[in-house]
């Protein structure tokens, strides 16, 4: 399927990487970095991709967080202020096991009246790999101004289309794909899973 023009892609590249001890955006992954890897997967799904809250790759327009030191909610707010499309696909750069096929599935979930399409695995919502309507921007702004930076509390207050784990599994996706790489130990585990997955695919 060719990349969609009715959804805009945003790679969330902010964060201080304290637990990792180095800038996560520049960590090597495959032939590039975690950042370029995330951008590449996005570009397979949507035509227009931006990097939010980070240095960018040189080929994408970058967007600063709308509010300093306010977590990923400030990145989502800035993106929704910039977008020209109703639906907007978000991916944090530290989710390297998320495939373009999974992102494509999320995009297909936008045939809904809800304001957000978000996966839930092992009982936990995954708001940094999700699709948001542009109309949620005022809600994001209100939360930021109130100092409430919790995306989960934001989702609790809006209509949400949840892709449950059984739905994801029925399409061949597993919970381990949502491994968030926050520490060197997480990174080592993610690399092991990636090697195992690639090896299994070759058989």
N, CA, C and O of each residue as an XYZ file, in Angstrom:
812
protein
N       0.847     -1.196      0.000
C       0.000      0.000      0.000
C       0.885      1.249      0.000
O       1.802      1.344      0.816
N       0.632      2.212     -0.898
C       1.461      3.430     -0.923
C       1.244      4.263      0.332
O       0.195      4.158      0.967
N       2.221      5.092      0.700
C       2.067      5.949      1.887
C       0.847      6.854      1.775
O       0.535      7.362      0.698
N       0.169      7.048      2.885
C      -1.070      7.827      2.905
C      -0.779      9.320      3.025
O       0.151      9.734      3.716
N      -1.594     10.116      2.338
C      -1.457     11.563      2.428
C      -2.501     12.182      3.351
O      -2.450     13.376      3.645
N      -3.460     11.351      3.811
C      -4.517     11.872      4.678
C      -4.183     11.733      6.161
O      -4.995     12.085      7.016
N      -3.006     11.229      6.463
C      -2.514     11.137      7.833
C      -1.102     11.712      7.848
O      -0.303     11.411      6.961
N      -0.789     12.531      8.842
C       0.557     13.079      8.998
C       1.284     12.294     10.083
O       0.693     11.927     11.099
N       2.566     12.042      9.860
C       3.371     11.294     10.822
C       4.265     12.197     11.659
O       4.858     13.152     11.155
N       4.351     11.877     12.946
C       5.209     12.637     13.859
C       6.034     11.667     14.706
O       5.487     10.820     15.412
N       7.344     11.805     14.624
C       8.245     11.021     15.463
C       8.604     11.857     16.685
O       9.178     12.939     16.562
N       8.263     11.353     17.850
C       8.550     12.063     19.101
C       9.989     11.791     19.511
O      10.343     10.666     19.864
N      10.820     12.835     19.461
C      12.259     12.669     19.683
C      12.763     13.480     20.867
O      13.971     13.661     21.022
N      11.854     13.970     21.708
C      12.280     14.720     22.882
C      12.701     13.794     24.016
O      12.868     12.591     23.815
N      12.865     14.344     25.174
C      13.288     13.545     26.324
C      14.757     13.743     26.634
O      15.555     14.087     25.762
N      15.098     13.519     27.891
C      16.456     13.793     28.343
C      17.355     12.562     28.364
O      18.559     12.691     28.590
N      16.802     11.371     28.133
C      17.588     10.127     28.067
C      18.427      9.906     29.319
O      19.537      9.382     29.230
N      17.917     10.297     30.481
C      18.703     10.200     31.718
C      19.085      8.751     32.027
O      20.239      8.461     32.342
N      18.115      7.852     31.935
C      18.394      6.459     32.299
C      19.276      5.756     31.269
O      19.980      4.802     31.602
N      19.242      6.218     30.032
C      20.092      5.624     29.010
C      21.524      6.116     29.141
O      22.463      5.376     28.845
N      21.702      7.357     29.581
C      23.045      7.900     29.744
C      23.627      8.499     28.489
O      24.756      8.991     28.508
N      22.885      8.472     27.393
C      23.313      9.077     26.136
C      22.066      9.421     25.335
O      20.983      8.905     25.610
N      22.217     10.281     24.358
C      21.078     10.714     23.553
C      20.499      9.529     22.790
O      21.161      8.965     21.919
N      19.263      9.151     23.116
C      18.660      7.979     22.477
C      18.515      8.166     20.971
O      18.599      7.199     20.214
N      18.301      9.386     20.537
C      18.097      9.629     19.102
C      19.295      9.190     18.273
O      19.140      8.808     17.113
N      20.489      9.241     18.860
C      21.711      8.949     18.110
C      22.232      7.533     18.334
O      23.302      7.192     17.831
N      21.513      6.714     19.066
C      21.948      5.334     19.315
C      21.859      4.536     18.013
O      20.833      4.572     17.334
N      22.931      3.813     17.659
C      22.908      3.031     16.420
C      21.819      1.961     16.440
O      21.599      1.285     17.446
N      21.143      1.829     15.293
C      20.135      0.775     15.115
C      20.072      0.455     13.629
O      19.888      1.348     12.802
N      20.227     -0.830     13.294
C      20.323     -1.244     11.895
C      21.426     -0.421     11.218
O      22.541     -0.336     11.732
N      21.114      0.180     10.071
C      22.144      0.931      9.342
C      22.164      2.402      9.726
O      22.932      3.180      9.160
N      21.318      2.794     10.692
C      21.256      4.196     11.082
C      21.192      4.361     12.577
O      21.998      3.787     13.309
N      20.232      5.147     13.037
C      20.047      5.406     14.461
C      18.597      5.104     14.840
O      17.760      4.839     13.977
N      18.317      5.148     16.142
C      16.927      4.970     16.560
C      16.024      6.005     15.895
O      14.888      5.698     15.535
N      16.525      7.230     15.732
C      15.716      8.278     15.114
C      15.468      7.996     13.637
O      14.324      8.049     13.186
N      16.504      7.702     12.887
C      16.310      7.451     11.455
C      15.480      6.195     11.227
O      14.734      6.106     10.251
N      15.610      5.231     12.125
C      14.812      4.004     12.027
C      13.330      4.323     12.188
O      12.495      3.819     11.437
N      13.004      5.169     13.177
C      11.609      5.557     13.400
C      11.064      6.331     12.205
O       9.941      6.088     11.763
N      11.852      7.255     11.687
C      11.417      8.048     10.526
C      11.181      7.145      9.322
O      10.204      7.317      8.593
N      12.066      6.192      9.115
C      11.934      5.279      7.972
C      10.637      4.482      8.052
O       9.944      4.332      7.045
N      10.301      3.971      9.230
C       9.050      3.215      9.367
C       7.841      4.110      9.119
O       6.868      3.684      8.496
N       7.896      5.329      9.596
C       6.806      6.275      9.355
C       6.644      6.556      7.867
O       5.524      6.589      7.356
N       7.760      6.757      7.171
C       7.694      7.118      5.754
C       7.140      5.989      4.889
O       6.704      6.228      3.763
N       7.154      4.776      5.403
C       6.546      3.662      4.682
C       5.018      3.687      4.781
O       4.327      3.008      4.021
N       4.499      4.478      5.727
C       3.061      4.482      6.001
C       2.394      5.788      5.587
O       1.284      5.775      5.054
N       3.068      6.924      5.829
C       2.486      8.233      5.512
C       3.482      9.062      4.695
O       4.695      8.879      4.797
N       2.943      9.976      3.882
C       3.797     10.749      2.981
C       4.580     11.846      3.696
O       5.727     12.119      3.343
N       3.967     12.475      4.696
C       4.615     13.608      5.352
C       4.976     13.242      6.784
O       4.115     12.837      7.564
N       6.250     13.386      7.126
C       6.752     13.004      8.453
C       7.552     14.159      9.045
O       8.396     14.751      8.372
N       7.280     14.472     10.302
C       8.008     15.499     11.045
C       8.664     14.871     12.268
O       8.200     13.857     12.790
N       9.737     15.486     12.707
C      10.385     15.103     13.968
C      10.045     16.165     14.999
O      10.210     17.358     14.743
N       9.574     15.742     16.154
C       9.121     16.675     17.192
C      10.031     16.590     18.412
O      10.301     15.508     18.932
N      10.498     17.759     18.859
C      11.242     17.833     20.116
C      12.672     17.359     20.056
O      13.307     17.186     21.097
N      13.202     17.142     18.852
C      14.571     16.651     18.731
C      15.316     17.336     17.616
O      14.794     18.267     17.003
N      16.544     16.887     17.337
C      17.389     17.540     16.338
C      17.026     17.234     14.903
O      17.452     17.955     14.001
N      16.248     16.183     14.660
C      15.896     15.828     13.294
C      16.996     15.047     12.604
O      18.049     14.781     13.185
N      16.737     14.683     11.354
C      17.684     13.867     10.595
C      18.332     14.643      9.453
O      19.231     14.130      8.785
N      17.883     15.870      9.226
C      18.408     16.660      8.127
C      17.480     16.691      6.933
O      17.563     17.597      6.104
N      16.590     15.705      6.836
C      15.669     15.659      5.698
C      14.226     15.927      6.103
O      13.383     16.147      5.234
N      13.922     15.915      7.386
C      12.575     16.214      7.863
C      12.527     17.578      8.534
O      13.498     18.020      9.148
N      11.379     18.239      8.405
C      11.173     19.468      9.171
C      11.050     19.091     10.647
O      10.399     18.103     10.987
N      11.669     19.872     11.512
C      11.590     19.612     12.942
C      10.675     20.636     13.605
O      10.583     21.789     13.183
N      10.008     20.178     14.650
C       9.063     21.012     15.382
C       9.454     20.998     16.857
O       9.535     19.919     17.444
N       9.699     22.145     17.477
C      10.021     22.142     18.909
C       8.790     21.834     19.748
O       7.663     22.124     19.348
N       9.017     21.244     20.912
C       7.916     21.046     21.851
C       7.251     22.385     22.140
O       7.921     23.418     22.167
N       5.946     22.374     22.355
C       5.233     23.628     22.571
C       5.496     24.223     23.950
O       5.224     25.401     24.184
N       6.022     23.415     24.856
C       6.302     23.891     26.210
C       7.520     23.150     26.721
O       7.573     21.922     26.652
N       8.495     23.877     27.230
C       9.774     23.285     27.633
C       9.607     22.337     28.809
O       8.861     22.609     29.750
N      10.320     21.214     28.733
C      10.411     20.272     29.854
C       9.037     19.818     30.335
O       8.783     19.758     31.538
N       8.155     19.501     29.392
C       6.785     19.106     29.740
C       6.405     17.741     29.187
O       5.224     17.414     29.071
N       7.418     16.944     28.844
C       7.155     15.578     28.435
C       6.538     15.457     27.052
O       6.427     16.446     26.327
N       6.136     14.239     26.686
C       5.606     14.009     25.340
C       4.301     14.731     25.054
O       3.969     14.949     23.888
N       3.549     15.109     26.085
C       2.308     15.843     25.822
C       2.594     17.151     25.095
O       1.815     17.569     24.238
N       3.709     17.797     25.431
C       4.077     19.046     24.757
C       4.433     18.796     23.298
O       4.217     19.659     22.447
N       4.981     17.610     23.006
C       5.268     17.256     21.620
C       4.000     16.999     20.824
O       3.880     17.427     19.676
N       3.057     16.299     21.438
C       1.783     16.037     20.772
C       1.035     17.337     20.529
O       0.453     17.532     19.462
N       1.050     18.223     21.512
C       0.392     19.518     21.372
C       0.991     20.313     20.212
O       0.262     20.879     19.398
N       2.323     20.351     20.142
C       2.991     21.091     19.067
C       2.663     20.497     17.701
O       2.460     21.229     16.732
N       2.613     19.181     17.630
C       2.317     18.511     16.365
C       0.897     18.798     15.907
O       0.664     19.074     14.730
N      -0.052     18.736     16.832
C      -1.441     18.972     16.456
C      -1.674     20.431     16.065
O      -2.610     20.737     15.326
N      -0.822     21.327     16.560
C      -0.906     22.732     16.155
C      -0.359     22.929     14.733
O      -0.746     23.867     14.036
N       0.538     22.039     14.319
C       1.211     22.171     13.020
C       0.511     21.416     11.887
O       0.625     21.807     10.725
N      -0.196     20.363     12.206
C      -0.707     19.463     11.179
C      -1.775     20.090     10.290
O      -2.461     21.036     10.677
N      -1.893     19.531      9.084
C      -2.942     19.932      8.161
C      -3.942     18.799      7.922
O      -4.859     18.944      7.114
N      -3.771     17.682      8.616
C      -4.660     16.539      8.421
C      -5.477     16.273      9.683
O      -5.063     16.606     10.794
N      -6.630     15.674      9.489
C      -7.509     15.363     10.621
C      -6.872     14.350     11.555
O      -6.937     14.499     12.775
N      -6.249     13.310     10.981
C      -5.627     12.265     11.784
C      -4.109     12.361     11.726
O      -3.536     12.742     10.705
N      -3.459     12.005     12.851
C      -2.021     12.189     12.987
C      -1.420     11.019     13.750
O      -1.820     10.707     14.872
N      -0.452     10.384     13.111
C       0.176      9.180     13.642
C       1.437      9.541     14.417
O       2.318     10.226     13.897
N       1.517      9.080     15.655
C       2.658      9.380     16.516
C       3.432      8.111     16.849
O       2.852      7.045     17.056
N       4.761      8.250     16.896
C       5.628      7.151     17.302
C       6.818      7.714     18.052
O       7.527      8.579     17.535
N       7.044      7.234     19.265
C       8.243      7.615     20.014
C       9.443      6.887     19.423
O       9.346      5.712     19.068
N      10.561      7.571     19.319
C      11.729      6.964     18.679
C      12.291      5.795     19.469
O      13.041      4.986     18.923
N      11.935      5.689     20.771
C      12.496      4.611     21.588
C      11.596      3.376     21.635
O      11.613      2.612     22.600
N      10.800      3.198     20.558
C      10.012      1.976     20.372
C      10.491      1.296     19.083
O       9.733      1.216     18.117
N      11.733      0.808     19.055
C      12.331      0.358     17.789
C      11.750     -0.926     17.221
O      12.008     -1.247     16.061
N      10.967     -1.677     18.007
C      10.425     -2.943     17.516
C       9.059     -2.786     16.843
O       8.524     -3.739     16.278
N       8.498     -1.570     16.910
C       7.240     -1.302     16.214
C       7.498     -1.341     14.709
O       8.406     -0.676     14.212
N       6.701     -2.118     13.995
C       6.888     -2.258     12.549
C       6.009     -1.284     11.770
O       5.038     -0.744     12.299
N       6.362     -1.075     10.524
C       5.526     -0.228      9.670
C       4.152     -0.869      9.474
O       3.156     -0.165      9.306
N       4.096     -2.202      9.494
C       2.811     -2.891      9.348
C       1.887     -2.586     10.516
O       0.679     -2.433     10.329
N       2.441     -2.496     11.716
C       1.618     -2.158     12.879
C       1.136     -0.714     12.781
O      -0.019     -0.423     13.092
N       2.010      0.187     12.352
C       1.609      1.579     12.151
C       0.505      1.678     11.098
O      -0.420      2.480     11.228
N       0.612      0.863     10.067
C      -0.419      0.857      9.024
C      -1.756      0.397      9.590
O      -2.803      0.941      9.239
N      -1.720     -0.609     10.470
C      -2.949     -1.088     11.105
C      -3.590      0.017     11.940
O      -4.808      0.191     11.908
N      -2.784      0.758     12.680
C      -3.321      1.868     13.463
C      -3.999      2.883     12.552
O      -5.065      3.403     12.880
N      -3.384      3.162     11.417
C      -3.968      4.103     10.474
C      -5.312      3.632      9.948
O      -6.209      4.440      9.707
N      -5.451      2.335      9.772
C      -6.724      1.787      9.303
C      -7.815      1.906     10.364
O      -9.004      1.846     10.049
N      -7.406      2.073     11.619
C      -8.372      2.163     12.705
C      -9.052      3.509     12.817
O      -9.863      3.719     13.719
N      -8.735      4.430     11.913
C      -9.290      5.779     12.018
C     -10.715      5.897     11.492
O     -11.287      6.987     11.489
N     -11.284      4.799     11.053
C     -12.703      4.823     10.668
C     -13.536      4.734     11.941
O     -14.187      3.723     12.203
N     -13.504      5.791     12.714
C     -14.132      5.820     14.030
C     -14.512      7.253     14.374
O     -13.962      8.201     13.813
N     -15.448      7.408     15.293
C     -15.822      8.732     15.782
C     -14.947      9.159     16.955
O     -15.047     10.290     17.429
N     -14.092      8.257     17.420
C     -13.243      8.547     18.575
C     -12.196      9.607     18.225
O     -11.969      9.919     17.056
N     -11.572     10.147     19.261
C     -10.531     11.146     19.062
C      -9.135     10.571     19.015
O      -8.200     11.231     18.562
N      -8.986      9.329     19.486
C      -7.680      8.682     19.530
C      -7.857      7.200     19.213
O      -8.840      6.583     19.623
N      -6.902      6.637     18.483
C      -6.817      5.189     18.290
C      -5.517      4.755     18.955
O      -4.437      5.192     18.557
N      -5.620      3.898     19.965
C      -4.437      3.563     20.759
C      -4.436      2.072     21.085
O      -5.480      1.518     21.430
N      -3.278      1.413     20.981
C      -3.190      0.000     21.359
C      -3.148     -0.158     22.884
O      -2.772      0.759     23.614
N      -3.548     -1.353     23.339
C      -3.377     -1.710     24.750
C      -2.815     -3.125     24.824
O      -3.425     -4.077     24.336
N      -1.643     -3.248     25.441
C      -1.011     -4.558     25.601
C      -0.633     -4.754     27.059
O      -0.231     -3.817     27.747
N      -0.769     -5.987     27.510
C      -0.497     -6.352     28.895
C      -1.193     -5.370     29.845
O      -0.645     -4.988     30.878
N      -2.393     -4.981     29.474
C      -3.204     -4.108     30.314
C      -2.827     -2.642     30.303
O      -3.416     -1.853     31.041
N      -1.860     -2.255     29.484
C      -1.387     -0.867     29.489
C      -1.591     -0.211     28.125
O      -1.238     -0.782     27.094
N      -2.163      0.990     28.130
C      -2.288      1.761     26.898
C      -0.915      2.207     26.409
O       0.010      2.390     27.201
N      -0.795      2.377     25.107
C       0.473      2.777     24.478
C       0.279      4.102     23.735
O       0.216      4.111     22.506
N       0.183      5.218     24.464
C      -0.176      6.499     23.843
C       0.911      7.118     22.973
O       0.652      8.099     22.276
N       2.136      6.560     22.998
C       3.206      7.101     22.155
C       3.395      6.288     20.884
O       4.378      6.449     20.161
N       2.433      5.416     20.631
C       2.328      4.721     19.348
C       0.840      4.685     19.050
O       0.184      3.661     19.243
N       0.314      5.797     18.584
C      -1.133      5.964     18.491
C      -1.470      7.020     17.440
O      -0.591      7.709     16.922
N      -2.771      7.130     17.137
C      -3.251      8.104     16.160
C      -4.204      9.068     16.861
O      -5.128      8.642     17.554
N      -3.974     10.373     16.677
C      -4.739     11.418     17.355
C      -5.431     12.321     16.337
O      -4.861     12.659     15.300
N      -6.670     12.707     16.649
C      -7.351     13.710     15.832
C      -6.783     15.104     16.116
O      -6.387     15.412     17.240
N      -6.752     15.914     15.100
C      -6.298     17.304     15.243
C      -7.169     18.083     16.231
O      -6.692     19.002     16.896
N      -8.457     17.707     16.324
C      -9.397     18.432     17.196
C      -9.091     18.256     18.684
O      -9.711     18.908     19.525
N      -8.145     17.383     19.011
C      -7.772     17.211     20.422
C      -6.795     18.285     20.894
O      -6.472     18.353     22.080
N      -6.332     19.112     19.986
C      -5.327     20.103     20.367
C      -5.777     21.000     21.524
O      -4.979     21.214     22.437
N      -7.009     21.539     21.546
C      -7.420     22.371     22.681
C      -7.372     21.641     24.016
O      -7.071     22.242     25.048
N      -7.670     20.339     23.996
C      -7.601     19.552     25.229
C      -6.148     19.435     25.698
O      -5.861     19.568     26.888
N      -5.241     19.185     24.758
C      -3.817     19.118     25.094
C      -3.334     20.433     25.691
O      -2.631     20.445     26.702
N      -3.719     21.548     25.052
C      -3.303     22.870     25.514
C      -3.830     23.146     26.925
O      -3.118     23.685     27.772
N      -5.075     22.772     27.158
C      -5.674     22.981     28.479
C      -4.928     22.190     29.549
O      -4.683     22.693     30.646
N      -4.571     20.955     29.224
C      -3.841     20.117     30.185
C      -2.458     20.696     30.478
O      -2.019     20.727     31.628
N      -1.787     21.148     29.440
C      -0.465     21.739     29.633
C      -0.537     22.986     30.503
O       0.277     23.162     31.409
N      -1.496     23.839     30.234
C      -1.636     25.078     31.003
C      -1.996     24.799     32.453
O      -1.670     25.583     33.344
N      -2.676     23.666     32.687
C      -3.027     23.287     34.060
C      -1.895     22.544     34.754
O      -1.983     22.252     35.946
N      -0.833     22.236     34.015
C       0.298     21.520     34.597
C       0.072     20.029     34.724
O       0.833     19.348     35.412
N      -0.958     19.506     34.077
C      -1.238     18.069     34.106
C      -0.662     17.458     32.836
O      -1.256     17.579     31.764
N       0.494     16.802     32.947
C       1.216     16.310     31.780
C       0.917     14.854     31.457
O       1.543     14.282     30.565
N      -0.018     14.251     32.158
C      -0.317     12.834     31.962
C      -1.158     12.618     30.706
O      -2.288     13.096     30.609
N      -0.587     11.891     29.749
C      -1.350     11.564     28.549
C      -2.445     10.557     28.873
O      -3.513     10.587     28.262
N      -2.194      9.673     29.819
C      -3.207      8.685     30.179
C      -4.443      9.356     30.766
O      -5.566      8.930     30.493
N      -4.251     10.393     31.563
C      -5.415     11.110     32.096
C      -6.132     11.870     30.980
O      -7.356     11.998     30.999
N      -5.374     12.367     30.016
C      -6.001     13.016     28.869
C      -6.884     12.015     28.118
O      -8.021     12.327     27.764
N      -6.358     10.816     27.879
C      -7.118      9.810     27.152
C      -8.375      9.394     27.909
O      -9.400      9.075     27.308
N      -8.279      9.402     29.231
C      -9.434      9.008     30.041
C     -10.594      9.986     29.877
O     -11.741      9.644     30.165
N     -10.300     11.204     29.413
C     -11.336     12.218     29.294
C     -11.865     12.423     27.889
O     -12.710     13.291     27.669
N     -11.375     11.624     26.915
C     -11.850     11.758     25.535
C     -12.278     10.390     25.014
O     -11.894      9.353     25.554
N     -13.076     10.412     23.958
C     -13.513      9.145     23.375
C     -12.334      8.475     22.685
O     -11.672      9.077     21.838
N     -12.079      7.232     23.052
C     -10.880      6.529     22.595
C     -11.243      5.182     21.980
O     -12.033      4.424     22.543
N     -10.671      4.898     20.842
C     -10.819      3.590     20.202
C      -9.592      2.767     20.575
O      -8.488      3.049     20.109
N      -9.779      1.752     21.410
C      -8.664      0.945     21.904
C      -8.517     -0.311     21.062
O      -9.470     -1.070     20.886
N      -7.322     -0.519     20.548
C      -6.996     -1.782     19.886
C      -6.463     -2.724     20.952
O      -5.336     -2.566     21.423
N      -7.266     -3.693     21.326
C      -6.890     -4.601     22.400
C      -5.848     -5.614     21.916
O      -5.630     -5.799     20.718
N      -5.225     -6.251     22.883
C      -4.125     -7.171     22.578
C      -4.569     -8.319     21.670
O      -3.816     -8.731     20.788
N      -5.782     -8.842     21.876
C      -6.223     -9.959     21.028
C      -6.382     -9.521     19.577
O      -6.119    -10.303     18.663
N      -6.810     -8.276     19.357
C      -6.908     -7.762     17.994
C      -5.530     -7.644     17.359
O      -5.341     -7.998     16.195
N      -4.576     -7.147     18.125
C      -3.209     -7.021     17.615
C      -2.617     -8.394     17.304
O      -1.977     -8.585     16.270
N      -2.838     -9.342     18.207
C      -2.307    -10.700     17.987
C      -2.937    -11.343     16.757
O      -2.278    -12.104     16.049
N      -4.202    -11.044     16.498
C      -4.871    -11.636     15.332
C      -4.236    -11.174     14.028
O      -4.397    -11.820     12.993
N      -3.509    -10.050     14.075
C      -2.797     -9.541     12.897
C      -1.306     -9.882     12.944
O      -0.529     -9.411     12.113
N      -0.916    -10.700     13.916
C       0.473    -11.148     13.991
C       1.395    -10.289     14.826
O       2.612    -10.470     14.781
N       0.842     -9.349     15.596
C       1.666     -8.466     16.413
C       1.681     -8.938     17.872
O       0.662     -9.390     18.395
N       2.831     -8.829     18.516
C       2.992     -9.315     19.877
C       3.272     -8.162     20.837
O       3.753     -7.112     20.411
N       2.980     -8.340     22.128
C       3.233     -7.278     23.105
C       4.686     -6.839     23.174
O       4.959     -5.673     23.458
N       5.631     -7.751     22.918
C       7.042     -7.383     23.043
C       7.453     -6.326     22.018
O       8.500     -5.696     22.168
N       6.637     -6.125     20.977
C       6.943     -5.077     20.008
C       6.887     -3.693     20.636
O       7.458     -2.740     20.106
N       6.193     -3.586     21.773
C       6.039     -2.293     22.431
C       7.108     -2.059     23.510
O       6.960     -1.172     24.351
N       8.171     -2.849     23.480
C       9.264     -2.643     24.431
C       9.824     -1.234     24.289
O      10.280     -0.838     23.216
N       9.781     -0.489     25.376
C      10.294      0.882     25.392
C      11.756      0.863     25.842
O      12.080      0.363     26.919
N      12.624      1.411     25.007
C      14.066      1.376     25.273
C      14.457      2.591     26.101
O      14.702      3.671     25.563
N      14.514      2.403     27.425
C      14.877      3.494     28.332
C      16.261      3.341     28.941
O      16.866      4.332     29.352
N      16.772      2.117     29.005
C      18.051      1.839     29.659
C      18.920      1.002     28.725
O      18.420      0.439     27.752
N      20.231      0.916     29.017
C      21.085      0.029     28.214
C      20.599     -1.417     28.232
O      20.762     -2.139     27.248
N      20.003     -1.840     29.343
C      19.485     -3.202     29.432
C      18.292     -3.385     28.485
O      18.169     -4.416     27.824
N      17.421     -2.378     28.429
C      16.296     -2.427     27.492
C      16.801     -2.512     26.052
O      16.266     -3.264     25.237
N      17.832     -1.734     25.754
C      18.381     -1.699     24.403
C      18.938     -3.068     24.019
O      18.720     -3.546     22.906
N      19.660     -3.694     24.954
C      20.227     -5.018     24.681
C      19.120     -6.031     24.425
O      19.230     -6.860     23.522
N      18.060     -5.967     25.216
C      16.939     -6.890     25.031
C      16.258     -6.655     23.691
O      15.924     -7.606     22.985
N      16.051     -5.379     23.336
C      15.409     -5.056     22.064
C      16.230     -5.591     20.892
O      15.669     -6.095     19.920
N      17.539     -5.484     20.979
C      18.396     -5.981     19.904
C      18.316     -7.502     19.800
O      18.324     -8.054     18.700
N      18.240     -8.176     20.948
C      18.100     -9.629     20.931
C      16.790    -10.046     20.265
O      16.755    -10.974     19.457
N      15.715     -9.344     20.621
C      14.408     -9.651     20.029
C      14.429     -9.400     18.529
O      13.889    -10.193     17.758
N      15.054     -8.295     18.109
C      15.121     -7.959     16.683
C      15.882     -9.025     15.906
O      15.470     -9.404     14.809
N      16.981     -9.508     16.459
C      17.777    -10.557     15.797
C      16.966    -11.846     15.706
O      16.949    -12.507     14.668
N      16.300    -12.195     16.795
C      15.487    -13.414     16.824
C      14.345    -13.334     15.809
O      14.057    -14.301     15.105
N      13.705    -12.174     15.747
C      12.591    -11.980     14.815
C      13.052    -12.080     13.370
O      12.397    -12.709     12.539
N      14.192    -11.450     13.078
C      14.737    -11.492     11.724
C      15.141    -12.916     11.336
O      14.934    -13.344     10.200
N      15.715    -13.636     12.289
C      16.127    -15.017     12.032
C      14.914    -15.905     11.775
O      14.939    -16.751     10.881
N      13.852    -15.714     12.559
C      12.647    -16.520     12.376
C      11.986    -16.232     11.040
O      11.407    -17.125     10.422
N      12.072    -14.974     10.591
C      11.436    -14.583      9.323
C      12.157    -15.211      8.130
O      11.551    -15.425      7.081
N      13.443    -15.503      8.288
C      14.227    -16.078      7.201
C      13.991    -17.568      7.030
O      14.299    -18.136      5.982
N      13.445    -18.199      8.056
C      13.257    -19.648      8.014
C      12.000    -20.020      7.221
O      11.685    -21.202      7.082
